[in-house]
Amino acid sequence: MKVILDIKENSRIPFFMELIKSLDYIRVVKEVKDEKKSQMMADLAEAFHDVKLHEQGKKKLKSAKELLNEI
């Protein structure tokens, strides 16, 4: 299972990372320190979640035509 976290308080990041790395059942795959990249990854994860909800019939998404009409 993969999890994306957004740690709001920068002062707590070193402690949190040390804690996570001390757990032998968790592997840190990648740390993203660039704010723009991390926001893009969070947005992408949210989009995948929305698609999954749409496939389950729990969320209605706009069609490509509706998106183009907004532009």
Order of alpha helices (4+ residues) and beta strands (2+ residues): alpha-alpha-alpha
